């Protein structure tokens, strides 16, 4: 009974060198479609794909040894015919690319150990390996940079000509000129709506960077805005003023305002009067006036305007 090499390899679970040579050839030519087709064929034959990929990784190692070692036969334990085939394939491959393929497929092999879908893992790993970009040797890059410097120094590379500048200065048909800059006099009399927009923008950015400080300024309003200064009125008490007047907080507000207005401005803080409390007092006075006797109101009309002060009698 004759035992063929293919049968013996199937029994021992090894991978045929001819299969590794063909598979690696498509890998070196970056033929991702051909590799996926080979994976499909191997799976139909019942091949253990993790074992097969381990054989591919070993084959890449043999290719690198053949390119480096003076006597690879002492390191690679293969028949002379197989060793010769490996030498021929290594002759058309770059050592750097072989190293990149080895590293990439070694990671894929490790991922297959824990993957529940080994076919998906090896297919994606092969696609990644085919997408590897060749790295430029550092010596070549430095050499080209040195050559470019020499050409610039010798005047063989000229700066952009007038025609290039003309092309850059051309404007599209829908181009609109930028509006002229606002003069200082115009800035100092900006409308209330624009001032409100500036304060609103400042508060929005401040709320994102420092919510506590923004909360203290939530009832503030912009009193005045000139070319180099913004005056903000703070509604509250001494606590809000103390918080806003802290150097780090004032610097933060000025930094935000400068980013919005595209120029450096100073911030001045003023404490606004408690308008709500005054309104309550006025309401109370009006209420007392309305409740007075009509006859008393007639007397008040004759005399100067005033208010009857009621006194409690025990």
Backbone as CSV, one residue per row, in Angstrom:
resi,resn,N_x,N_y,N_z,CA_x,CA_y,CA_z,C_x,C_y,C_z
1,UNK,0.839,-1.186,0.000,0.000,0.000,0.000,0.889,1.257,0.000
2,UNK,0.661,2.159,-0.913,1.463,3.364,-1.035,0.838,4.508,-0.223
3,UNK,1.667,5.139,0.575,1.212,6.285,1.387,1.764,7.551,0.762
4,UNK,0.887,8.423,0.363,1.307,9.663,-0.264,1.654,10.702,0.808
5,UNK,2.420,11.702,0.390,2.798,12.766,1.334,1.571,13.517,1.844
6,UNK,0.594,13.751,0.958,-0.616,14.460,1.367,-1.369,13.715,2.455
7,UNK,-1.444,12.342,2.295,-2.135,11.533,3.311,-1.389,11.580,4.634
8,UNK,-0.058,11.505,4.584,0.726,11.533,5.818,0.600,12.876,6.507
9,UNK,0.603,13.942,5.746,0.455,15.276,6.334,-0.914,15.462,6.957
10,UNK,-1.959,14.896,6.321,-3.298,14.981,6.889,-3.397,14.222,8.196
11,UNK,-2.691,13.039,8.248,-2.725,12.239,9.478,-1.983,12.954,10.603
12,UNK,-0.830,13.523,10.281,-0.012,14.190,11.303,-0.512,15.601,11.624
13,UNK,-1.425,16.117,10.792,-1.955,17.454,11.041,-1.042,18.559,10.555
14,UNK,-0.034,18.241,9.746,0.878,19.264,9.240,0.321,19.881,7.967
15,UNK,0.973,20.942,7.516,0.534,21.665,6.330,1.557,21.443,5.225
16,UNK,1.074,21.158,4.021,1.962,20.912,2.898,2.709,22.181,2.522
17,UNK,3.991,22.034,2.170,4.807,23.175,1.772,4.268,23.828,0.502
18,UNK,3.702,23.021,-0.393,3.143,23.588,-1.622,1.989,24.533,-1.315
19,UNK,1.150,24.176,-0.329,0.042,25.053,0.067,0.569,26.338,0.696
20,UNK,1.619,26.225,1.518,2.185,27.410,2.152,2.829,28.337,1.118
21,UNK,3.511,27.751,0.129,4.129,28.560,-0.912,3.077,29.330,-1.721
22,UNK,1.995,28.630,-2.095,0.940,29.281,-2.879,0.241,30.365,-2.060
23,UNK,-0.063,30.054,-0.800,-0.752,31.008,0.059,0.116,32.239,0.305
24,UNK,1.399,32.025,0.592,2.300,33.144,0.862,2.540,33.972,-0.388
25,UNK,2.533,33.324,-1.558,2.693,34.066,-2.805,1.564,35.073,-2.991
26,UNK,0.330,34.673,-2.711,-0.803,35.596,-2.809,-0.735,36.656,-1.712
27,UNK,-0.169,36.292,-0.569,-0.017,37.258,0.521,0.999,38.334,0.147
28,UNK,2.102,37.941,-0.469,3.127,38.903,-0.867,2.650,39.802,-2.003
29,UNK,1.747,39.299,-2.837,1.197,40.116,-3.928,-0.025,40.915,-3.488
30,UNK,-0.388,40.847,-2.211,-1.513,41.587,-1.622,-2.841,41.232,-2.300
31,UNK,-3.004,39.971,-2.650,-4.227,39.502,-3.306,-5.216,39.049,-2.226
32,UNK,-5.942,40.006,-1.644,-6.865,39.668,-0.555,-7.992,38.763,-1.036
33,UNK,-8.521,39.019,-2.232,-9.612,38.190,-2.758,-9.161,36.744,-2.939
34,UNK,-7.936,36.550,-3.476,-7.422,35.192,-3.640,-7.207,34.481,-2.319
35,UNK,-6.768,35.221,-1.308,-6.558,34.622,0.013,-7.871,34.171,0.640
36,UNK,-8.914,34.985,0.510,-10.214,34.597,1.063,-10.756,33.363,0.366
37,UNK,-10.510,33.260,-0.931,-10.938,32.070,-1.668,-10.174,30.845,-1.198
38,UNK,-8.883,31.004,-0.919,-8.076,29.890,-0.408,-8.573,29.441,0.966
39,UNK,-8.959,30.403,1.806,-9.496,30.056,3.130,-10.765,29.219,2.977
40,UNK,-11.615,29.595,2.045,-12.854,28.852,1.823,-12.563,27.417,1.378
41,UNK,-11.586,27.260,0.489,-11.227,25.921,0.017,-10.656,25.078,1.151
42,UNK,-9.789,25.663,1.953,-9.172,24.928,3.055,-10.209,24.497,4.095
43,UNK,-11.182,25.352,4.341,-12.237,24.976,5.295,-13.076,23.835,4.758
44,UNK,-13.345,23.833,3.451,-14.096,22.724,2.861,-13.327,21.416,2.957
45,UNK,-12.005,21.502,2.955,-11.172,20.299,3.082,-11.007,19.858,4.529
46,UNK,-11.584,20.633,5.476,-11.490,20.272,6.881,-10.211,20.727,7.550
47,UNK,-9.533,21.679,6.969,-8.261,22.155,7.522,-8.502,22.992,8.783
48,UNK,-7.703,22.738,9.808,-7.715,23.572,11.016,-7.026,24.893,10.666
49,UNK,-7.791,26.002,10.620,-7.258,27.258,10.132,-6.228,27.859,11.084
50,UNK,-6.364,27.623,12.361,-5.350,28.148,13.278,-4.032,27.412,13.079
51,UNK,-4.105,26.113,12.847,-2.896,25.353,12.567,-2.286,25.782,11.222
52,UNK,-3.150,26.060,10.251,-2.652,26.488,8.951,-1.971,27.850,9.054
53,UNK,-2.583,28.785,9.792,-1.989,30.112,9.937,-0.667,30.032,10.684
54,UNK,-0.557,29.110,11.653,0.722,28.912,12.337,1.786,28.452,11.339
55,UNK,1.372,27.622,10.356,2.315,27.204,9.319,2.731,28.365,8.436
56,UNK,1.802,29.288,8.148,2.131,30.468,7.334,3.128,31.357,8.079
57,UNK,2.903,31.545,9.386,3.815,32.363,10.186,5.216,31.730,10.197
58,UNK,5.270,30.419,10.332,6.577,29.736,10.299,7.231,29.886,8.928
59,UNK,6.431,29.826,7.868,6.963,29.978,6.519,7.548,31.382,6.320
60,UNK,6.887,32.402,6.871,7.432,33.760,6.793,8.752,33.860,7.545
61,UNK,8.837,33.176,8.652,10.105,33.136,9.402,11.194,32.489,8.573
62,UNK,10.853,31.415,7.849,11.850,30.750,7.003,12.315,31.659,5.867
63,UNK,11.397,32.441,5.307,11.770,33.360,4.248,12.780,34.394,4.744
64,UNK,12.576,34.912,5.964,13.507,35.896,6.512,14.863,35.267,6.808
65,UNK,14.868,34.045,7.293,16.140,33.382,7.587,16.931,33.146,6.305
66,UNK,16.230,32.742,5.243,16.901,32.501,3.964,17.556,33.779,3.443
67,UNK,16.925,34.931,3.677,17.473,36.194,3.194,18.656,36.673,4.034
68,UNK,18.766,36.200,5.272,19.792,36.711,6.177,20.939,35.726,6.373
69,UNK,20.600,34.464,6.643,21.619,33.471,7.014,22.447,33.048,5.798
70,UNK,23.716,32.824,6.048,24.596,32.350,4.973,24.390,30.870,4.692
71,UNK,24.004,30.123,5.714,23.745,28.687,5.540,22.394,28.361,6.178
72,UNK,21.282,28.710,5.508,19.959,28.500,6.111,19.613,27.035,6.322
73,UNK,20.277,26.115,5.596,19.961,24.694,5.755,20.243,24.178,7.147
74,UNK,21.120,24.839,7.893,21.434,24.403,9.255,20.389,24.883,10.257
75,UNK,19.551,25.848,9.846,18.519,26.389,10.743,17.138,25.863,10.374
76,UNK,16.876,25.753,9.084,15.564,25.315,8.612,15.626,23.811,8.326
77,UNK,14.848,23.049,9.045,14.847,21.597,8.890,13.809,21.189,7.844
78,UNK,14.195,21.325,6.577,13.324,20.963,5.464,14.164,20.281,4.387
79,UNK,13.512,19.496,3.548,14.247,18.877,2.441,14.867,19.935,1.535
80,UNK,15.873,19.542,0.793,16.590,20.477,-0.069,15.674,21.095,-1.121
81,UNK,14.729,20.308,-1.661,13.820,20.837,-2.680,12.933,21.936,-2.101
82,UNK,12.419,21.715,-0.905,11.578,22.735,-0.275,12.402,23.978,0.077
83,UNK,13.629,23.767,0.519,14.488,24.888,0.869,14.809,25.738,-0.362
84,UNK,14.995,25.102,-1.491,15.269,25.820,-2.723,14.049,26.649,-3.158
85,UNK,12.860,26.073,-2.988,11.641,26.808,-3.330,11.473,28.030,-2.435
86,UNK,11.845,27.903,-1.165,11.760,29.029,-0.233,12.752,30.117,-0.637
87,UNK,13.958,29.731,-1.060,14.955,30.710,-1.501,14.448,31.501,-2.702
88,UNK,13.818,30.808,-3.647,13.304,31.493,-4.829,12.204,32.501,-4.458
89,UNK,11.321,32.112,-3.548,10.254,33.031,-3.134,10.809,34.197,-2.336
90,UNK,11.830,33.955,-1.505,12.409,35.028,-0.696,13.143,36.048,-1.548
91,UNK,13.606,35.643,-2.717,14.335,36.563,-3.569,13.495,37.739,-4.038
92,UNK,12.204,37.560,-4.172,11.340,38.642,-4.636,10.597,39.362,-3.531
93,UNK,10.979,39.145,-2.279,10.300,39.784,-1.146,11.263,40.683,-0.392
94,UNK,10.743,41.776,0.152,11.544,42.697,0.951,11.545,42.245,2.410
95,UNK,12.703,42.332,3.042,12.823,41.885,4.434,11.900,42.671,5.363
96,UNK,11.799,43.977,5.099,10.955,44.825,5.953,9.493,44.413,5.859
97,UNK,9.029,44.106,4.646,7.630,43.705,4.475,7.383,42.331,5.094
98,UNK,8.366,41.443,5.016,8.224,40.129,5.662,8.078,40.285,7.177
99,UNK,8.836,41.211,7.760,8.715,41.458,9.202,7.335,41.999,9.560
100,UNK,6.816,42.894,8.746,5.495,43.446,9.005,4.418,42.370,8.903
101,UNK,4.518,41.503,7.896,3.559,40.401,7.760,3.653,39.442,8.944
102,UNK,4.876,39.159,9.376,5.063,38.248,10.503,4.392,38.799,11.761
103,UNK,4.613,40.088,12.054,4.011,40.699,13.251,2.489,40.718,13.146
104,UNK,1.958,41.072,11.983,0.507,41.183,11.817,-0.180,39.826,11.964
105,UNK,0.355,38.805,11.293,-0.289,37.491,11.336,-0.065,36.797,12.671
106,UNK,1.007,37.154,13.382,1.204,36.601,14.734,0.116,37.105,15.677
107,UNK,-0.260,38.388,15.536,-1.358,38.924,16.347,-2.677,38.269,15.963
108,UNK,-2.886,38.022,14.669,-4.117,37.343,14.238,-4.175,35.934,14.797
109,UNK,-3.042,35.252,14.800,-2.975,33.895,15.351,-3.325,33.885,16.831
110,UNK,-2.874,34.888,17.571,-3.197,34.985,18.992,-4.674,35.292,19.193
111,UNK,-5.246,36.150,18.329,-6.669,36.460,18.441,-7.538,35.241,18.168
112,UNK,-7.089,34.372,17.283,-7.879,33.178,16.953,-7.998,32.216,18.129
113,UNK,-7.057,32.294,19.059,-7.105,31.385,20.209,-8.361,31.613,21.038
114,UNK,-8.815,32.870,21.151,-9.957,33.193,22.009,-11.204,33.561,21.214
115,UNK,-11.102,33.591,19.894,-12.238,34.031,19.087,-13.263,32.907,18.911
116,UNK,-14.571,33.204,19.107,-15.605,32.190,18.837,-15.861,32.011,17.341
117,UNK,-15.363,32.914,16.506,-15.542,32.835,15.051,-14.165,32.915,14.408
118,UNK,-13.475,31.787,14.348,-12.105,31.783,13.858,-12.031,32.155,12.386
119,UNK,-13.055,31.778,11.612,-13.017,32.119,10.186,-13.041,33.637,10.006
120,UNK,-13.926,34.311,10.734,-14.002,35.765,10.613,-12.677,36.411,11.015
121,UNK,-12.076,35.883,12.078,-10.836,36.465,12.587,-9.704,36.338,11.585
122,UNK,-9.559,35.163,10.973,-8.457,34.980,10.023,-8.706,35.772,8.746
123,UNK,-9.977,35.882,8.318,-10.273,36.647,7.105,-9.942,38.130,7.294
124,UNK,-10.385,38.681,8.411,-10.084,40.092,8.682,-8.583,40.300,8.872
125,UNK,-7.924,39.344,9.532,-6.481,39.445,9.721,-5.719,39.431,8.407
126,UNK,-6.160,38.626,7.443,-5.509,38.587,6.137,-5.744,39.886,5.357
127,UNK,-6.956,40.437,5.478,-7.232,41.720,4.809,-6.343,42.820,5.379
128,UNK,-6.167,42.828,6.701,-5.274,43.811,7.317,-3.847,43.640,6.815
129,UNK,-3.402,42.374,6.718,-2.037,42.119,6.270,-1.823,42.604,4.839
130,UNK,-2.829,42.473,3.993,-2.713,42.942,2.615,-2.752,44.471,2.527
131,UNK,-3.234,45.130,3.571,-3.342,46.596,3.561,-2.132,47.271,4.176
132,UNK,-1.148,46.498,4.610,0.031,47.101,5.232,0.785,47.947,4.218
133,UNK,1.142,49.148,4.629,1.881,50.053,3.761,3.378,49.900,3.999
134,UNK,4.105,49.966,2.916,5.556,49.858,3.006,6.124,51.094,3.698
135,UNK,6.973,50.876,4.688,7.598,51.984,5.402,8.837,52.455,4.658
136,UNK,8.947,53.761,4.560,10.116,54.332,3.909,11.323,54.227,4.855
137,UNK,12.442,53.694,4.378,13.641,53.648,5.230,14.043,55.057,5.659
138,UNK,14.460,55.170,6.900,14.814,56.479,7.438,15.967,57.104,6.656
139,UNK,16.902,56.284,6.217,18.030,56.809,5.455,17.598,57.450,4.149
140,UNK,16.607,56.816,3.471,16.120,57.385,2.219,15.399,58.705,2.450
141,UNK,14.588,58.774,3.511,13.857,60.012,3.812,14.827,61.147,4.125
142,UNK,15.831,60.869,4.952,16.809,61.900,5.295,17.610,62.314,4.067
143,UNK,17.898,61.354,3.186,18.629,61.677,1.974,17.854,62.602,1.062
144,UNK,16.530,62.356,0.916,15.714,63.220,0.077,15.578,64.610,0.679
145,UNK,15.480,64.682,2.015,15.400,65.990,2.671,16.693,66.779,2.462
146,UNK,17.835,66.094,2.560,19.114,66.771,2.352,19.242,67.259,0.919
147,UNK,18.787,66.444,-0.018,18.836,66.845,-1.426,17.954,68.061,-1.677
148,UNK,16.772,68.083,-1.052,15.878,69.222,-1.211,16.493,70.493,-0.637
149,UNK,17.153,70.390,0.513,17.812,71.550,1.109,18.902,72.082,0.189
150,UNK,19.655,71.172,-0.428,20.719,71.604,-1.337,20.145,72.307,-2.563
151,UNK,19.032,71.800,-3.086,18.413,72.435,-4.252,17.868,73.815,-3.904
152,UNK,17.305,73.946,-2.694,16.824,75.255,-2.261,17.976,76.242,-2.099
153,UNK,19.089,75.769,-1.526,20.233,76.642,-1.305,20.874,77.082,-2.618
154,UNK,20.861,76.202,-3.611,21.490,76.522,-4.896,20.581,77.324,-5.814
155,UNK,19.320,77.503,-5.423,18.396,78.272,-6.245,17.748,77.482,-7.346
156,UNK,17.917,76.157,-7.359,17.287,75.348,-8.403,15.790,75.197,-8.191
157,UNK,15.325,75.492,-6.961,13.887,75.514,-6.675,13.519,76.956,-6.370
158,UNK,12.697,77.532,-7.198,12.327,78.939,-7.054,11.039,79.072,-6.270
159,UNK,10.842,80.209,-5.612,9.584,80.438,-4.885,8.434,80.589,-5.849
160,UNK,7.197,80.599,-5.379,6.038,80.730,-6.258,6.138,81.972,-7.124
161,UNK,5.790,81.831,-8.393,5.873,82.939,-9.338,4.654,83.823,-9.231
162,UNK,4.692,84.925,-10.035,3.567,85.862,-10.001,2.296,85.224,-10.487
163,UNK,2.426,84.258,-11.425,1.212,83.597,-11.927,0.539,82.790,-10.846
164,UNK,1.374,82.175,-9.979,0.797,81.422,-8.867,0.089,82.364,-7.915
165,UNK,0.721,83.517,-7.637,0.085,84.491,-6.744,-1.208,85.007,-7.345
166,UNK,-1.229,85.138,-8.674,-2.453,85.598,-9.329,-3.571,84.584,-9.165
167,UNK,-3.230,83.318,-9.291,-4.258,82.291,-9.145,-4.791,82.254,-7.717
168,UNK,-3.909,82.477,-6.757,-4.347,82.460,-5.360,-5.266,83.628,-5.073
169,UNK,-5.010,84.789,-5.708,-5.790,85.979,-5.410,-7.127,86.003,-6.114
170,UNK,-7.376,85.062,-7.032,-8.653,85.057,-7.730,-9.779,84.753,-6.756
171,UNK,-10.911,85.421,-6.929,-12.040,85.261,-6.024,-13.182,84.599,-6.754
172,UNK,-13.916,83.713,-6.097,-15.084,83.119,-6.736,-16.153,84.157,-7.008
173,UNK,-17.096,83.788,-7.872,-18.128,84.744,-8.286,-18.977,85.191,-7.106
174,UNK,-19.196,84.276,-6.131,-20.069,84.627,-5.025,-19.310,85.268,-3.867
175,UNK,-18.058,85.645,-4.120,-17.255,86.252,-3.049,-17.835,87.603,-2.654
176,UNK,-17.883,87.827,-1.350,-18.344,89.113,-0.822,-17.281,89.690,0.083
177,UNK,-17.043,90.967,-0.085,-16.006,91.614,0.712,-16.389,91.604,2.180
178,UNK,-15.390,91.476,3.017,-15.615,91.494,4.466,-16.012,92.893,4.893
179,UNK,-17.030,93.061,5.730,-17.448,94.393,6.151,-16.328,95.125,6.864
180,UNK,-16.261,96.448,6.729,-15.175,97.207,7.358,-15.221,97.093,8.870
181,UNK,-14.041,97.221,9.466,-13.945,97.115,10.923,-14.684,98.272,11.581
182,UNK,-15.249,97.993,12.744,-15.998,99.015,13.465,-15.046,99.947,14.171
183,UNK,-15.273,101.230,14.040,-14.418,102.228,14.684,-14.711,102.277,16.175
184,UNK,-13.776,102.833,16.995,-14.013,102.920,18.443,-15.266,103.703,18.787
185,UNK,-15.544,104.775,18.021,-16.743,105.567,18.324,-17.999,104.758,18.096
186,UNK,-17.980,103.942,17.020,-19.152,103.124,16.745,-19.312,102.020,17.770
187,UNK,-18.190,101.504,18.261,-18.254,100.414,19.227,-18.875,100.864,20.525
188,UNK,-18.607,102.094,20.932,-19.088,102.565,22.224,-20.583,102.801,22.244
189,UNK,-21.219,102.844,21.062,-22.660,103.101,21.026,-23.388,101.938,20.370
190,UNK,-22.954,100.761,20.603,-23.617,99.599,20.034,-25.017,99.464,20.607
191,UNK,-25.875,98.810,19.834,-27.248,98.627,20.264,-27.362,97.683,21.430
192,UNK,-28.477,97.782,22.133,-28.690,96.920,23.292,-28.787,95.460,22.885
193,UNK,-29.362,95.203,21.698,-29.482,93.808,21.259,-28.125,93.165,21.053
194,UNK,-27.202,93.919,20.429,-25.862,93.374,20.209,-25.134,93.179,21.527
195,UNK,-25.303,94.137,22.465,-24.673,93.978,23.768,-25.217,92.756,24.489
196,UNK,-26.524,92.558,24.388,-27.108,91.378,25.008,-26.569,90.090,24.413
197,UNK,-26.333,90.101,23.093,-25.764,88.929,22.451,-24.364,88.645,22.965
198,UNK,-23.574,89.709,23.163,-22.217,89.524,23.679,-22.252,88.950,25.082
199,UNK,-23.084,89.513,25.960,-23.182,88.996,27.322,-23.727,87.574,27.324
200,UNK,-24.699,87.308,26.468,-25.239,85.950,26.391,-24.184,84.953,25.958
201,UNK,-23.344,85.330,24.993,-22.270,84.441,24.547,-21.267,84.207,25.667
202,UNK,-20.950,85.279,26.405,-20.015,85.130,27.525,-20.588,84.175,28.568
203,UNK,-21.879,84.330,28.885,-22.502,83.480,29.898,-22.572,82.027,29.441
204,UNK,-22.782,81.802,28.159,-22.848,80.424,27.651,-21.511,79.711,27.821
205,UNK,-20.435,80.379,27.423,-19.109,79.770,27.565,-18.727,79.632,29.032
206,UNK,-19.067,80.650,29.834,-18.745,80.604,31.263,-19.495,79.465,31.949
207,UNK,-20.746,79.218,31.539,-21.505,78.129,32.131,-20.882,76.776,31.873
208,UNK,-20.235,76.626,30.720,-19.580,75.350,30.404,-18.265,75.190,31.157
209,UNK,-17.539,76.322,31.368,-16.239,76.232,32.009,-16.326,76.298,33.529
210,UNK,-17.204,77.166,34.070,-17.298,77.351,35.516,-18.747,77.629,35.884
211,UNK,-19.564,76.573,36.051,-20.995,76.762,36.296,-21.298,77.581,37.540
212,UNK,-20.509,77.435,38.597,-20.774,78.177,39.826,-20.675,79.676,39.621
213,UNK,-19.668,80.117,38.889,-19.509,81.540,38.611,-20.623,82.037,37.700
214,UNK,-21.013,81.231,36.736,-22.112,81.624,35.851,-23.417,81.758,36.622
215,UNK,-23.625,80.899,37.631,-24.832,80.985,38.445,-24.886,82.290,39.231
216,UNK,-23.715,82.750,39.705,-23.672,84.012,40.447,-23.977,85.204,39.541
217,UNK,-23.764,85.053,38.243,-23.989,86.148,37.289,-25.278,85.986,36.488
218,UNK,-26.144,85.080,36.904,-27.310,84.777,36.070,-28.279,85.965,35.958
219,UNK,-28.306,86.865,36.946,-29.188,88.034,36.872,-28.439,89.302,36.466
220,UNK,-27.229,89.148,35.929,-26.442,90.318,35.552,-26.908,90.864,34.210
221,UNK,-26.505,92.092,33.917,-26.797,92.694,32.618,-25.628,93.570,32.199
222,UNK,-25.499,93.740,30.903,-24.401,94.523,30.365,-24.785,96.005,30.392
223,UNK,-24.067,96.786,31.188,-24.377,98.204,31.346,-23.758,99.036,30.230
224,UNK,-22.509,98.757,29.915,-21.810,99.572,28.923,-20.728,98.729,28.268
225,UNK,-20.491,98.976,26.978,-19.434,98.274,26.263,-18.740,99.255,25.337
226,UNK,-17.458,99.483,25.575,-16.656,100.357,24.722,-15.641,99.513,23.977
227,UNK,-14.708,100.203,23.348,-13.723,99.490,22.533,-12.877,98.544,23.369
228,UNK,-12.507,98.946,24.584,-11.580,98.155,25.388,-12.130,97.758,26.754
229,UNK,-13.417,98.025,27.009,-13.948,97.726,28.335,-15.401,97.288,28.250
230,UNK,-15.760,96.355,29.117,-17.137,95.901,29.259,-17.526,96.077,30.717
231,UNK,-18.627,96.785,30.951,-19.129,97.008,32.307,-20.343,96.103,32.510
232,UNK,-20.275,95.242,33.509,-21.337,94.287,33.802,-21.945,94.615,35.149
233,UNK,-23.256,94.754,35.187,-23.961,94.988,36.438,-24.401,93.680,37.057
234,UNK,-24.079,93.485,38.329,-24.389,92.246,39.039,-25.553,92.494,39.983
235,UNK,-26.600,91.708,39.863,-27.769,91.811,40.737,-27.576,90.854,41.900
236,UNK,-27.485,91.379,43.110,-27.292,90.493,44.248,-26.743,91.240,45.431
237,UNK,-25.819,90.589,46.143,-25.250,91.186,47.335,-23.729,91.120,47.270
238,UNK,-23.102,91.364,48.410,-21.645,91.376,48.451,-21.015,90.045,48.110
239,UNK,-21.752,88.949,48.322,-21.180,87.632,48.030,-20.908,87.482,46.540
240,UNK,-21.899,87.876,45.704,-21.701,87.790,44.265,-20.547,88.676,43.818
241,UNK,-20.468,89.887,44.380,-19.391,90.798,44.008,-18.028,90.229,44.378
242,UNK,-17.936,89.669,45.570,-16.665,89.102,46.021,-16.251,87.934,45.127
243,UNK,-17.232,87.125,44.739,-16.923,85.972,43.889,-16.435,86.416,42.510
244,UNK,-17.122,87.382,41.928,-16.752,87.832,40.579,-15.443,88.602,40.600
245,UNK,-15.172,89.345,41.693,-13.983,90.187,41.763,-12.703,89.392,42.025
246,UNK,-12.833,88.103,42.288,-11.615,87.316,42.487,-10.764,87.363,41.222
247,UNK,-9.433,87.516,41.368,-8.571,87.678,40.184,-8.726,86.550,39.170
248,UNK,-8.810,85.298,39.658,-8.902,84.184,38.699,-10.237,84.203,37.946
249,UNK,-11.330,84.613,38.639,-12.627,84.664,37.973,-12.703,85.824,36.980
250,UNK,-12.174,86.980,37.380,-12.169,88.123,36.470,-11.323,87.800,35.231
251,UNK,-10.173,87.137,35.437,-9.312,86.777,34.300,-10.018,85.814,33.355
252,UNK,-10.795,84.883,33.937,-11.527,83.938,33.104,-12.574,84.646,32.248
253,UNK,-13.313,85.583,32.852,-14.334,86.328,32.097,-13.687,87.159,30.991
254,UNK,-12.561,87.799,31.296,-11.864,88.595,30.287,-11.335,87.713,29.160
255,UNK,-10.877,86.535,29.516,-10.385,85.605,28.489,-11.516,85.161,27.559
256,UNK,-12.672,84.865,28.134,-13.824,84.457,27.313,-14.277,85.611,26.420
257,UNK,-14.351,86.818,26.998,-14.774,87.985,26.211,-13.801,88.265,25.073
258,UNK,-12.502,88.111,25.324,-11.508,88.338,24.277,-11.661,87.328,23.146
259,UNK,-11.993,86.077,23.510,-12.199,85.074,22.469,-13.423,85.358,21.620
260,UNK,-14.466,85.924,22.230,-15.699,86.222,21.485,-15.530,87.460,20.620
261,UNK,-14.913,88.503,21.176,-14.766,89.768,20.457,-13.510,89.844,19.609
262,UNK,-12.638,88.817,19.734,-11.383,88.788,18.971,-10.484,89.980,19.286
263,UNK,-10.511,90.410,20.532,-9.626,91.481,20.970,-9.588,91.466,22.498
264,UNK,-8.566,92.095,23.063,-8.406,92.134,24.511,-9.285,93.223,25.105
265,UNK,-10.066,92.864,26.109,-10.923,93.830,26.798,-10.792,93.620,28.296
266,UNK,-11.089,94.682,29.055,-11.110,94.601,30.517,-12.554,94.536,30.993
267,UNK,-12.750,93.864,32.101,-14.090,93.695,32.675,-14.200,94.523,33.952
268,UNK,-15.279,95.319,34.044,-15.567,96.113,35.250,-16.919,95.677,35.797
269,UNK,-16.988,95.468,37.093,-18.196,94.954,37.735,-18.816,96.037,38.603
270,UNK,-20.135,96.201,38.489,-20.895,97.126,39.332,-22.038,96.375,39.982
271,UNK,-22.328,96.741,41.240,-23.437,96.120,41.960,-24.707,96.912,41.676
272,UNK,-25.715,96.228,41.154,-26.981,96.879,40.839,-27.834,97.013,42.087
273,UNK,-28.697,98.047,42.174,-29.587,98.196,43.346,-30.635,97.099,43.372
274,UNK,-31.129,96.824,44.565,-32.136,95.775,44.740,-33.482,96.297,44.273
275,UNK,-33.747,96.228,42.972,-34.965,96.793,42.390,-36.216,96.060,42.842
276,UNK,-36.094,94.815,43.159,-37.276,94.026,43.532,-37.831,94.499,44.863
277,UNK,-36.930,94.787,45.820,-37.398,95.233,47.135,-38.063,96.591,47.044
278,UNK,-37.531,97.515,46.227,-38.150,98.818,46.072,-39.542,98.700,45.500
279,UNK,-39.725,97.785,44.601,-41.046,97.565,44.014,-42.051,97.118,45.047
280,UNK,-41.584,96.298,45.990,-42.492,95.830,47.040,-42.932,96.981,47.909
281,UNK,-41.977,97.907,48.247,-42.338,99.052,49.084,-43.348,99.936,48.381
282,UNK,-43.159,100.186,47.096,-44.083,101.029,46.337,-45.471,100.434,46.314
283,UNK,-45.540,99.145,46.176,-46.838,98.466,46.141,-47.560,98.617,47.470
284,UNK,-46.753,98.500,48.562,-47.377,98.613,49.873,-47.925,100.021,50.088
285,UNK,-47.178,101.053,49.659,-47.644,102.419,49.823,-48.904,102.668,49.022
286,UNK,-48.910,102.150,47.817,-50.074,102.346,46.974,-51.288,101.655,47.570
287,UNK,-51.046,100.512,48.165,-52.156,99.764,48.753,-52.763,100.544,49.916
288,UNK,-51.880,101.178,50.726,-52.390,101.944,51.858,-53.159,103.156,51.375
289,UNK,-52.677,103.814,50.292,-53.365,104.987,49.759,-54.733,104.642,49.214
290,UNK,-54.826,103.484,48.589,-56.105,103.063,48.013,-57.134,102.754,49.088
291,UNK,-56.656,102.335,50.297,-57.590,101.936,51.348,-58.049,103.118,52.209
292,UNK,-57.547,104.332,51.928,-57.959,105.464,52.750,-59.389,105.893,52.415
293,UNK,-59.971,106.612,53.374,-61.355,107.076,53.233,-61.452,108.093,52.096
294,UNK,-62.502,108.073,51.290,-62.645,109.027,50.175,-62.605,110.470,50.619
295,UNK,-63.146,110.780,51.813,-63.123,112.161,52.300,-61.704,112.641,52.534
296,UNK,-60.899,111.732,53.054,-59.493,112.077,53.287,-58.802,112.357,51.978
297,UNK,-59.130,111.549,50.939,-58.523,111.754,49.625,-58.875,113.126,49.065
298,UNK,-60.085,113.616,49.342,-60.475,114.940,48.867,-59.646,116.029,49.528
299,UNK,-59.382,115.855,50.838,-58.561,116.827,51.554,-57.151,116.865,50.982
300,UNK,-56.641,115.689,50.646,-55.288,115.602,50.090,-55.200,116.299,48.747
301,UNK,-56.282,116.321,47.995,-56.266,117.002,46.708,-56.130,118.501,46.872
302,UNK,-56.729,119.052,47.974,-56.656,120.486,48.206,-55.250,120.896,48.607
303,UNK,-54.695,120.146,49.493,-53.343,120.457,49.967,-52.298,119.807,49.057
304,UNK,-51.047,119.965,49.433,-49.962,119.360,48.635,-50.092,117.862,48.650
305,UNK,-49.540,117.280,47.598,-49.623,115.824,47.503,-48.858,115.217,48.657
306,UNK,-49.411,114.256,49.265,-48.735,113.611,50.376,-49.420,112.331,50.755
307,UNK,-49.188,111.968,51.953,-49.697,110.684,52.413,-50.096,110.824,53.870
308,UNK,-51.265,110.347,54.228,-51.719,110.387,55.614,-51.010,109.301,56.372
309,UNK,-50.380,109.707,57.445,-49.667,108.732,58.280,-50.581,108.322,59.397
310,UNK,-50.916,107.120,59.430,-51.845,106.610,60.439,-51.068,106.314,61.701
311,UNK,-51.659,106.669,62.823,-51.026,106.383,64.099,-51.950,105.489,64.911
312,UNK,-51.334,104.616,65.599,-52.105,103.695,66.431,-52.470,104.379,67.724
313,UNK,-53.708,104.282,68.099,-54.187,104.864,69.371,-54.527,103.719,70.323
314,UNK,-53.924,103.845,71.452,-54.193,102.801,72.447,-55.557,103.005,73.073
